[in-house]
Amino acid sequence: MRPIQDMLLIGLSVVMMLIVVVPCSWAWDVATVDSAGVVGYDTSIALDRSGNAHISYTDWTNRDLKYATNASGAWVTTTVDSAGDVGAYTSIALDGLGKAHISYHNIGNLDLKYATNASGAWVTRTVDSVGDVGSDTSIALDGSGKAHISYYDATNGNLKYTTNTSGAWVKTAADSGGNFRTTSIALDGSGKAYISYVDGAYIPFAVPLKYATNASGAWVTRTVDSGGIFICTSIALDSSGNAHISYGGTPNLQGDLSLKYATNSGGGYAGVPNAEASTHGGRSLSASGSVNAVTLLLIPLGAVVALRILRRKR
């Protein structure tokens, strides 16, 4: 029976070592996509159904909107819009055919612009040109491939929303009387919009995180977190239509920034401070790709098993 036991022990030790060693080979692949001038500001990325990347970004040297994709197997960059000082605050989404739709800001004319290659060639449009509009854009597509864009109207202090679902661009104010920045938009299965954003009207006292939705048919806004100065929001919806928001924040101007998370999946908004210090399931990897404390447990355990086998054979 000893040979069978030895084989079982050897097999167990091999499995333990594989659990540890295989993840250690994971590493980030880093590539320089575009280095022609000062490029790479205001990036936004989306993946098509084949897992290919599509990136919108700003070329600050030429003040252009640019687009890059590796759909052909190699990175190809394209200047989408070079008419004036354009390309800031980019946001990209893909339709079901993998065609790109980009919202962005024309800094020179203070307009909201939109670009798409859905027809096979790039077409750009000015969507809103009334006042100083179009910064802090975010775009999402519904199931029909129609665009929904959130952005800031600095002239009127409005959070604005526009969509071309009717065939023409229709614009509405989702919130008013503030300094609404870093907007992020997501759509539910019915094409209703959910927007996270911050209101900088109260700085330096507070910059609350807010949320707006037209799910009921009319725009409803709520303050999600008012306990600090918040920036850089991003929103996603789960399969039940609950909102999940990541954002940066600090209790005051002297405090350090923390990554925060809020969700209404429990019926109301629950904020999780210092989310960067929390681990939620799965194996954690460090920046070098090495495994967390599980490694420290399994390596010695595998070594003990191997030593026992050697001692028995002696």
N, C-alpha and C positions, 0 to 999 in steps of 0.2 A: 504493500500500500504506500510505502514511502515515496517511490518514484511518482505516483499519481499526486500525492500531496505536494511534492516538490514542483511538479508541473503547474498545479493550481496556484501555488505561491508565486512562481515566476510570472504566470499570466496576470495575476493581480498586481504585481509590481510594475509590469509593463503598462497596464491600463492606467495606473496611478501616474506614471511618468508621462504618458501621452496627454493626460488631462492637463498637466502642467506645461509640458514643452510645446505642444501644438499652438496654444494661444500666444506663447511668447514670440512666435514667428510673425504675428500680426503686426503690421506697421502701416503708417500713413504714407501713401504715394503723393508726392508733392511735385507739381509741374508749374513752370512759368508759362502762362498762356499768352501774354502780351507784354512786351517791354519797350515798345516804340513810343518814347516820350513819357510823360507823367500820366499814367493810366491806372485804372483799377479802383477808382473812387465809386462810392454809391453802388456797390455790386448787389445783384439779386440773381438767384439761381433757381432753376426748375429742371426736373428730369422727365424725359419722355418714357414711353412704355418699355423701351429697350434699355433703359437705364443710362442713356446718353445725357450729358449735361448741356444746358443752354443758359448762358450768362449774359445779362445786360450790365453795362458799367459806363463810367464817364471817362472820356479822354480829356484831361484838363489842359494838356498842351494845346490841343486844337479846339477845345470847347465843343466836343462832339459827343453824340450818343453812339456807343459801340455795342456789338453783340459778338459772342464767341460760342462755338459749339464743337464738340468732338464726335458728332454723329457720323462723320465719314471715316472715323478711325484716327484722324489727326485733328489737332486744333486748327480751326479756321476762324479768323476774325473779320468782321465786316463793319464799316462805318454806316450806321443806319440813318443818322440825321446830322448834317453839318451846316444847316442853315441858321447861322447866328450862334449865340452862346447858349447851347442846349445840352441836355443829357444829365442833369442833376436829379437826385432823388429817384433813381430808377427802380422799377418793380416789374418783374416778369412772371407770366403764367403761360402755360401751354394748353392748346385745345386737344381734342381727341385724336387729331391727325399729327400731333407733334409740332404744330405751327405756333410761333411765338407771338405774344401780345404784350406790349411794354407800355407802361405809363411813366411819364417823366416830366421834368420842369424845364421850361424855356426861361432861363434866368434873364436873358436880354430883354424879352418882352413881358416877362412875369406872367406867363401863360401855362396852362396845363396842356400837355401834348400826349398823343397816343400813336404807337407804331405797331404794325403787324406785317408779317410775310405770308398771311393766310392765302393770298392770291398767287403766291409763287414769287412775287417781287415785293420789296419793302415799300409800304405806303405809310406816310405820316399824316396826322391830322391835328389841328388845334381844336381841343375839346371845349376849353373854357378860357376866355380872354377878357372877362369883365373884372377889371381891377387887378390887384396883385394876388394871383391865384396859382395853385399848382405845385406848391412845395409839399414835402412829406407825403408823397403819393404811395398808394398800395393798390394792387390790382388782383382780382380773382375772376375766374370764368365759371359760368353756370353750366349745366348739362347740355345746353344748346350752343355753347361756345361764345355766348355773349359776355361782354366785359362789364365789370362792376368796379368802380374806382373810388377810393376815399382820398381826400386831400385837404389842404388848409387854404382858406380864403382870408388872407391877411388884411385886406381892405375892410371887410365887414366883421372880422373876428368870428368867422363861422367854420365849423367842421362841415365840409361838403362831400356829397356823394353824387356820382353820376353813373348812368348805365345806358347802353344802346339796345336794350332788350326790345324796344318798340321799333327799332330801325333807325331812330334818330337819338342823339344824345340828350337825355333829360337830366337836369341838375336840380338837387334839392339841398337844403341846409338840414343836417342831422342834429347839429347842436349850434348854439349861437352865444355871442358875448364872451368869448374867451380867446386864449392864445393856444390853439390846439395843434400839437406837434406829434411827431413820430407815429402817424396813424398806421394801423395794420388791419386788413379786412379778410374775412372768411365768409363763406356761404354755406347754408345748410342745403339739404336735399331738395328743398322747394325754391332755391335761389334767393332766399332771404339773407340780408346782409347783417353781419356782426362786426363791429369795429372797436378796437381798443386804441386808446390815445391818451395823452397827458394834456393837462390844462396849465400852461405856464403863466396865466394871468396873475397868479398870487405869489410869484417869486419875489423876494427870497423867503417868504414865510412858508409856502408849501406849493408843490406841484402835484396835484392829485392824479391818480390813475383813474380813467373813466372808460365807460363802455356804452355803446349805442347799438340799437338794433331796430329794424323795421319788421320784425317777425309778426307783430300783431296787426300790421297794415299801416301803422303810423310810427314815427320815430319816437323811441323811448330811450332816455339816457339815465345812467346810474353812476354814482361815484363808487369805485371798487375799493380804493385804498387812499386815504387822505392823511396817512401818518408819516409823511415825509416829502422829499423832493424826488420825483420819479422821472425816468427817461427811457427811451429805447424799448418800446413795447412790441410784442409779437403775439398774434392770436391764432388759435386753431380750435376746431370743433371736433368732438368725438361723434360716434355713430348715433348717439341719442340727442345730438344738438347742443350739448353742454359746452360752454366756453372754457378754454384753458389759456391763460395769459402768462407769458414770461416778461419780466421787465427789470430794469435796474433801479436802485433807489438808495437813498441815504436819509437818516432822520433829520439832518440839517446840513447847512453848507459846509460845516467843518467835519462832518462825518465821512467815513469811507463808504464807497459804493458797495452794495450787496446785490447779488442776483436774487430776484424774488419770483414767486409763482402764485397765481390766484386761479381759482376755479369755482364755478357755481354748480358743479356736479352733485353737491350735497343739498341743493335747494337754495343756497345763498353763497355769497363769495367768501371763501376762506383763503387767506394769504399765508404763504409759507416763507418766512424770512430766511435769508442766508441759504438759499436753495443749493448753492454750490457746495455746501458742507454736507448735504444729504445724499445718500445712495438709495435708489429705489429698485431693488431687485437686480438679478443678473450678476455677472462677474465684472468687477471694476478694473479698468486698465489705466495704468499711468501713461504719461505722455510718451514714454519710451516703448510702450506696448507690453510691459511686463505685467504679470498677474498680481492681484492684491494679496491679502493675508492668506487666501486659500493656498497659495504657493508655499508659504512658510509651513503650512500644516502637511501638505501632501509630499513634499520632497523628503523630509525626515522620515515620514511613514514608509515611503517606498524604500528608503535606504535601510530601515530596520528589517523589512521583509527580506531584502537581498542578503543582509548579514546573517539572518537566521538560516537561509538556504545554504550559505557557505559553511556555517558552523556544523550543520547536520552532515554535510558531505565529508567534513573532516573526521 
